[in-house]
Amino acid sequence: MIASVNLNTALEGLIDHWSPKVVGRVNDQYVKVAKLIGEFTWHKHVDEDELFQVIRGSMRIQIEGQPDVRLNAGDFCVVPRGTMHNPIAEQECWIMLIETVTTKHTGDVETPRTRSIEEQLA
């Protein structure tokens, strides 16, 4: 069934930080929402680009070898495949992610925050 998704409502329902939830799919891309606070982990996605869009709050993304990218509500940034990066949110930040369905949550590293795609689909 075709239905609309309200990003704010989807985000309000999230409890855990750094635990994305899939809210849609476009071809081979998942649309995910997540709440962030604090620092994540340095990682990269060898074969996939990753889009971060801030819905509420602000964040920055540390990028290896270049200045941090700062994002406020309404801003988005595409992190190209193979790029080492580390998302950081000083205060709670609500985001939407667009990622290929094969994208691992923490890329090339495993941490206690790593979530399987099955967990993200639940």
Backbone as a chain_set.jsonl record, in Angstrom:
{"seq": "MIASVNLNTALEGLIDHWSPKVVGRVNDQYVKVAKLIGEFTWHKHVDEDELFQVIRGSMRIQIEGQPDVRLNAGDFCVVPRGTMHNPIAEQECWIMLIETVTTKHTGDVETPRTRSIEEQLA", "coords": {"N": [[0.848, -1.181, 0.0], [0.566, 2.213, -0.803], [1.76, 4.874, 1.055], [2.082, 7.862, 3.073], [4.944, 9.11, 4.864], [5.733, 10.63, 7.847], [8.467, 12.364, 8.784], [9.127, 13.629, 11.238], [7.305, 12.43, 13.033], [8.129, 9.756, 12.816], [10.7, 10.001, 13.886], [10.136, 10.926, 16.471], [9.267, 8.603, 17.677], [11.559, 7.142, 18.154], [13.84, 5.796, 20.52], [16.468, 4.997, 21.243], [19.703, 6.371, 20.785], [21.827, 6.702, 17.913], [20.854, 4.501, 16.574], [19.66, 3.583, 13.815], [16.535, 3.518, 12.005], [14.747, 1.941, 9.44], [12.599, 3.613, 7.287], [11.621, 3.698, 4.797], [11.941, 2.706, 1.316], [13.645, 3.208, -1.683], [14.066, 2.017, -4.703], [17.187, 0.584, -4.717], [17.9, 1.771, -2.327], [17.792, 2.547, 1.103], [15.719, 4.563, 3.14], [16.341, 6.095, 6.089], [15.858, 6.926, 9.572], [17.274, 8.582, 12.412], [18.325, 9.29, 15.765], [20.826, 11.293, 17.126], [23.499, 11.744, 19.454], [26.379, 12.999, 20.968], [29.539, 11.457, 20.153], [30.174, 9.343, 17.379], [31.771, 6.942, 15.686], [34.892, 6.594, 14.017], [34.779, 5.599, 10.689], [34.301, 3.938, 7.497], [32.555, 3.464, 4.4], [33.122, 1.211, 2.125], [32.049, 0.639, -0.45], [29.794, 2.238, -0.798], [28.046, 5.361, -1.079], [26.874, 7.842, 1.286], [24.122, 9.608, 2.518], [23.465, 12.275, 4.658], [20.92, 14.019, 6.218], [19.906, 16.732, 8.092], [17.209, 16.983, 10.224], [16.292, 18.078, 12.617], [17.991, 20.143, 14.928], [21.602, 20.147, 15.072], [24.719, 19.074, 13.626], [28.026, 17.771, 13.157], [30.341, 16.509, 10.791], [33.215, 14.821, 10.963], [35.774, 14.607, 8.657], [38.24, 12.702, 7.215], [41.294, 14.269, 6.584], [40.277, 16.749, 5.81], [38.5, 19.863, 6.561], [35.93, 19.851, 9.149], [32.533, 19.089, 8.316], [29.761, 21.013, 8.748], [26.392, 20.778, 9.728], [23.113, 22.017, 9.741], [19.589, 22.18, 10.634], [17.732, 21.243, 7.841], [19.917, 21.103, 6.155], [21.984, 19.013, 4.048], [24.42, 16.422, 3.449], [26.592, 14.581, 1.393], [28.52, 11.831, 1.927], [31.161, 10.535, 0.277], [31.758, 7.216, -0.975], [34.227, 5.143, 0.58], [35.352, 7.133, 2.141], [36.792, 8.115, 5.124], [35.022, 8.902, 8.023], [33.366, 10.606, 10.767], [30.559, 11.039, 12.526], [29.239, 13.609, 14.663], [27.312, 14.906, 17.308], [26.697, 17.542, 19.281], [24.495, 18.224, 20.835], [21.242, 16.682, 21.095], [20.341, 15.464, 17.933], [18.307, 15.148, 15.087], [18.123, 13.059, 12.317], [17.872, 12.191, 8.8], [18.808, 9.494, 6.814], [20.106, 8.368, 3.72], [20.861, 5.46, 2.24], [22.508, 2.849, 0.44], [21.067, -0.402, 0.213], [22.892, -2.327, 0.969], [24.606, -1.157, 2.76], [26.542, -1.217, 5.64], [25.899, -0.449, 9.012], [27.982, 0.625, 10.729], [29.97, 0.669, 8.91], [33.195, -0.275, 8.093], [33.95, -1.146, 10.604], [33.298, -2.78, 13.77], [31.292, -2.041, 16.512], [29.938, -1.552, 19.855], [27.686, -0.113, 19.194], [26.917, -0.938, 16.69], [24.405, -1.881, 14.445], [22.463, -4.404, 13.025], [21.003, -4.901, 9.741], [18.597, -6.155, 10.054], [17.845, -5.37, 12.644], [17.512, -2.66, 12.13], [15.341, -2.685, 10.479], [13.296, -3.469, 12.114]], "CA": [[0.0, 0.0, 0.0], [1.301, 3.466, -0.854], [1.406, 5.718, 2.201], [3.05, 8.909, 3.397], [5.713, 8.946, 6.1], [6.104, 11.9, 8.439], [9.779, 12.15, 9.398], [9.096, 14.031, 12.648], [6.601, 11.391, 13.78], [9.016, 8.588, 12.86], [11.802, 10.308, 14.799], [9.618, 11.006, 17.841], [9.125, 7.246, 18.188], [12.858, 6.52, 18.443], [14.327, 5.939, 21.891], [17.922, 4.824, 21.295], [20.559, 7.171, 19.912], [22.724, 5.993, 17.011], [20.212, 3.241, 16.185], [18.786, 3.965, 12.71], [15.379, 2.699, 11.647], [14.329, 2.078, 8.051], [11.226, 4.108, 7.164], [11.217, 3.622, 3.4], [12.912, 2.169, 0.361], [13.552, 3.704, -3.05], [14.931, 1.135, -5.489], [18.16, -0.109, -3.863], [18.297, 2.688, -1.26], [16.926, 2.668, 2.275], [15.543, 5.848, 3.802], [16.405, 5.785, 7.512], [15.873, 8.041, 10.519], [18.052, 8.279, 13.62], [18.641, 10.364, 16.707], [22.25, 11.264, 17.452], [24.055, 12.621, 20.489], [27.752, 12.606, 21.254], [30.42, 11.083, 19.046], [29.918, 7.992, 16.883], [33.042, 6.242, 15.528], [35.507, 6.738, 12.705], [34.52, 4.447, 9.836], [34.058, 4.239, 6.087], [31.76, 2.507, 3.644], [34.006, 0.999, 0.981], [31.362, 0.591, -1.735], [28.552, 2.995, -0.825], [27.925, 6.742, -0.624], [25.919, 7.959, 2.393], [23.565, 10.95, 2.617], [22.982, 12.713, 5.959], [20.126, 15.246, 6.204], [19.481, 17.104, 9.434], [15.803, 17.35, 10.349], [16.208, 18.958, 13.796], [19.27, 20.268, 15.626], [22.783, 20.344, 14.238], [25.765, 18.074, 13.791], [29.174, 17.947, 12.272], [30.942, 15.259, 10.354], [34.66, 14.878, 10.767], [36.174, 13.941, 7.422], [39.691, 12.553, 7.212], [42.062, 15.086, 5.657], [39.645, 18.021, 5.437], [37.762, 20.465, 7.682], [34.637, 19.275, 9.485], [31.34, 19.565, 7.617], [28.738, 21.368, 9.742], [25.049, 20.684, 9.182], [21.999, 22.492, 10.551], [18.293, 21.721, 10.14], [17.518, 21.536, 6.425], [21.139, 20.844, 5.387], [22.403, 17.633, 3.851], [25.793, 16.206, 2.996], [26.861, 13.245, 0.892], [29.872, 11.344, 2.204], [31.463, 9.585, -0.786], [32.276, 5.887, -0.619], [35.648, 5.052, 0.888], [35.8, 8.291, 2.91], [36.753, 7.976, 6.585], [34.237, 9.98, 8.611], [32.91, 10.404, 12.137], [29.494, 11.983, 12.874], [29.224, 14.109, 16.045], [26.223, 15.833, 17.64], [26.911, 18.071, 20.639], [23.172, 18.115, 21.453], [20.471, 15.719, 20.312], [20.13, 15.834, 16.538], [17.466, 14.206, 14.351], [18.573, 13.007, 10.929], [17.446, 11.2, 7.831], [19.915, 8.938, 6.047], [19.791, 7.581, 2.53], [21.99, 4.535, 2.077], [22.282, 1.633, -0.318], [20.604, -1.469, 1.1], [24.037, -3.134, 1.408], [25.448, -0.373, 3.656], [26.62, -1.629, 7.04], [25.69, 0.687, 9.908], [29.257, 1.211, 11.139], [30.949, 0.496, 7.844], [34.263, -1.268, 8.166], [34.291, -1.461, 11.996], [32.239, -3.273, 14.649], [31.297, -1.408, 17.826], [28.696, -1.872, 20.568], [26.58, 0.613, 18.562], [26.605, -1.517, 15.402], [23.075, -2.464, 14.344], [22.265, -5.172, 11.788], [19.89, -4.402, 8.955], [17.381, -6.716, 10.66], [17.49, -4.475, 13.761], [17.082, -1.388, 11.572], [14.036, -2.896, 9.86], [12.296, -3.828, 13.142]], "C": [[0.893, 1.244, 0.0], [0.811, 4.357, 0.287], [2.47, 6.787, 2.399], [3.757, 8.561, 4.701], [6.069, 10.341, 6.595], [7.406, 11.685, 9.209], [9.784, 12.535, 10.878], [8.414, 12.973, 13.508], [7.475, 10.145, 13.907], [10.148, 8.799, 13.859], [11.339, 10.393, 16.251], [9.524, 9.629, 18.475], [10.43, 6.555, 18.53], [13.282, 6.803, 19.876], [15.852, 5.953, 21.923], [18.639, 5.738, 20.308], [21.457, 6.242, 19.098], [22.164, 4.636, 16.575], [19.195, 3.529, 15.074], [17.635, 2.977, 12.505], [15.012, 2.986, 10.199], [12.875, 2.518, 8.025], [10.735, 4.083, 5.72], [12.313, 3.016, 2.545], [12.601, 2.757, -1.009], [14.558, 2.902, -3.864], [15.887, 0.402, -4.556], [18.685, 0.776, -2.74], [17.286, 2.604, -0.115], [16.878, 4.128, 2.704], [15.439, 5.51, 5.288], [16.298, 7.07, 8.324], [16.66, 7.602, 11.743], [18.158, 9.534, 14.475], [20.102, 10.196, 17.104], [22.513, 12.144, 18.66], [25.433, 12.09, 20.838], [28.505, 12.251, 19.987], [30.16, 9.637, 18.655], [31.219, 7.194, 16.855], [33.578, 6.518, 14.129], [35.254, 5.458, 11.919], [34.392, 4.904, 8.386], [33.179, 3.133, 5.501], [32.48, 2.342, 2.31], [33.273, 1.155, -0.35], [30.132, 1.491, -1.854], [28.744, 4.444, -0.387], [26.869, 6.769, 0.48], [25.449, 9.407, 2.471], [23.037, 11.174, 4.029], [22.158, 13.979, 5.737], [19.647, 15.511, 7.619], [18.037, 17.583, 9.388], [15.626, 18.351, 11.492], [17.572, 18.974, 14.477], [20.406, 20.546, 14.664], [23.794, 19.245, 14.543], [26.963, 18.492, 12.956], [29.7, 16.571, 11.921], [32.424, 15.508, 10.163], [34.97, 14.042, 9.536], [37.695, 13.884, 7.412], [40.323, 13.446, 6.145], [41.4, 16.369, 5.209], [38.905, 18.589, 6.643], [36.426, 19.749, 7.915], [33.546, 19.883, 8.609], [30.279, 19.802, 8.685], [27.375, 21.404, 9.065], [24.037, 21.182, 10.197], [20.709, 21.969, 9.944], [18.093, 22.18, 8.7], [18.725, 21.273, 5.55], [21.333, 19.346, 5.167], [23.808, 17.593, 3.297], [25.903, 14.765, 2.514], [28.323, 12.914, 1.199], [30.173, 10.279, 1.147], [32.026, 8.266, -0.252], [33.779, 5.94, -0.385], [36.196, 6.184, 1.733], [35.677, 8.025, 4.406], [36.014, 9.179, 7.153], [33.751, 9.588, 9.996], [31.839, 11.442, 12.46], [29.525, 12.34, 14.363], [28.041, 15.061, 16.205], [26.41, 16.271, 19.086], [25.628, 17.986, 21.467], [22.376, 17.134, 20.594], [20.152, 16.295, 18.934], [19.296, 14.737, 15.875], [17.885, 14.237, 12.891], [17.796, 11.989, 10.107], [18.7, 10.768, 7.081], [19.365, 8.282, 4.791], [21.042, 6.77, 2.228], [21.574, 3.356, 1.206], [21.928, 0.506, 0.651], [21.747, -2.348, 1.622], [24.912, -2.426, 2.444], [25.379, -0.901, 5.079], [26.619, -0.384, 7.913], [26.997, 1.376, 10.303], [30.369, 0.901, 10.144], [31.918, -0.629, 8.09], [34.683, -1.61, 9.589], [33.062, -1.995, 12.734], [32.389, -2.582, 15.994], [30.048, -1.865, 18.573], [27.478, -1.168, 19.966], [26.174, 0.029, 17.211], [25.234, -2.189, 15.447], [22.969, -3.185, 12.991], [21.102, -4.56, 11.01], [18.577, -4.943, 9.511], [16.909, -5.847, 11.825], [16.952, -3.137, 13.241], [15.707, -1.485, 10.909], [12.934, -3.146, 10.874], [11.472, -2.637, 13.572]], "O": [[1.876, 1.301, 0.74], [-0.39, 4.564, 0.461], [3.608, 6.64, 1.954], [3.234, 7.817, 5.53], [6.639, 11.141, 5.854], [7.445, 10.917, 10.17], [10.386, 11.834, 11.69], [8.895, 12.656, 14.596], [7.554, 9.547, 14.979], [10.512, 7.881, 14.593], [12.06, 9.98, 17.16], [9.684, 9.497, 19.689], [10.417, 5.485, 19.139], [13.104, 7.912, 20.381], [16.456, 6.818, 22.556], [18.238, 5.863, 19.151], [21.8, 5.144, 19.537], [22.926, 3.727, 16.243], [18.007, 3.698, 15.35], [17.747, 1.784, 12.789], [14.971, 4.144, 9.782], [12.018, 1.895, 8.65], [9.579, 4.406, 5.445], [13.45, 2.837, 2.984], [11.448, 2.799, -1.437], [15.767, 3.09, -3.725], [15.436, -0.337, -3.681], [19.793, 0.561, -2.251], [16.076, 2.592, -0.343], [17.881, 4.839, 2.636], [14.569, 4.744, 5.702], [16.603, 8.158, 7.835], [16.713, 6.418, 12.074], [18.09, 10.662, 13.987], [20.554, 9.086, 17.385], [21.843, 13.156, 18.869], [25.629, 10.884, 20.985], [28.153, 12.689, 18.892], [29.947, 8.793, 19.525], [31.719, 6.807, 17.911], [32.812, 6.657, 13.175], [35.488, 4.36, 12.423], [34.377, 6.1, 8.094], [33.082, 2.03, 6.039], [32.446, 3.238, 1.467], [33.817, 1.743, -1.285], [29.488, 1.511, -2.903], [29.497, 4.73, 0.544], [26.068, 5.842, 0.602], [26.265, 10.328, 2.49], [22.259, 10.37, 4.541], [22.651, 14.926, 5.124], [19.062, 14.642, 8.267], [17.688, 18.474, 8.614], [14.906, 19.341, 11.358], [18.23, 17.939, 14.588], [20.208, 21.103, 13.585], [23.728, 18.582, 15.578], [26.907, 19.434, 12.165], [29.522, 15.604, 12.662], [32.835, 16.301, 9.316], [34.49, 12.918, 9.392], [38.359, 14.906, 7.581], [39.952, 13.399, 4.972], [41.91, 17.03, 4.304], [38.702, 17.889, 7.634], [35.868, 19.129, 7.009], [33.628, 21.045, 8.212], [29.94, 18.891, 9.44], [27.213, 21.973, 7.986], [24.092, 20.817, 11.371], [20.724, 21.38, 8.863], [18.263, 23.357, 8.382], [18.596, 21.221, 4.327], [20.91, 18.522, 5.979], [24.32, 18.573, 2.755], [25.378, 13.846, 3.142], [29.236, 13.627, 0.784], [29.52, 9.236, 1.118], [32.682, 8.226, 0.789], [34.506, 6.674, -1.054], [37.393, 6.204, 2.022], [34.587, 7.741, 4.901], [36.322, 10.324, 6.823], [33.725, 8.412, 10.357], [32.165, 12.613, 12.652], [29.799, 11.491, 15.211], [27.797, 15.913, 15.351], [26.295, 15.462, 20.006], [25.677, 17.706, 22.665], [22.796, 16.795, 19.488], [19.751, 17.451, 18.798], [19.546, 13.549, 16.075], [17.992, 15.308, 12.292], [17.162, 11.072, 10.631], [19.552, 11.595, 6.755], [18.277, 7.706, 4.809], [22.122, 7.312, 1.994], [20.422, 2.924, 1.238], [22.43, 0.465, 1.774], [21.575, -3.043, 2.623], [25.86, -3.021, 2.956], [24.298, -1.021, 5.657], [27.262, 0.614, 7.588], [27.094, 2.6, 10.216], [31.549, 0.875, 10.494], [31.528, -1.783, 8.271], [35.684, -2.304, 9.774], [31.927, -1.696, 12.363], [33.483, -2.54, 16.556], [29.181, -2.505, 17.979], [26.347, -1.59, 20.207], [25.174, 0.463, 16.638], [24.936, -2.962, 16.358], [23.341, -2.637, 11.953], [20.312, -3.793, 11.561], [17.552, -4.264, 9.446], [15.71, -5.612, 11.979], [16.048, -2.552, 13.837], [14.995, -0.487, 10.794], [11.754, -3.047, 10.536], [10.594, -2.77, 14.425]]}, "num_chains": 1, "name": "protein.A"}
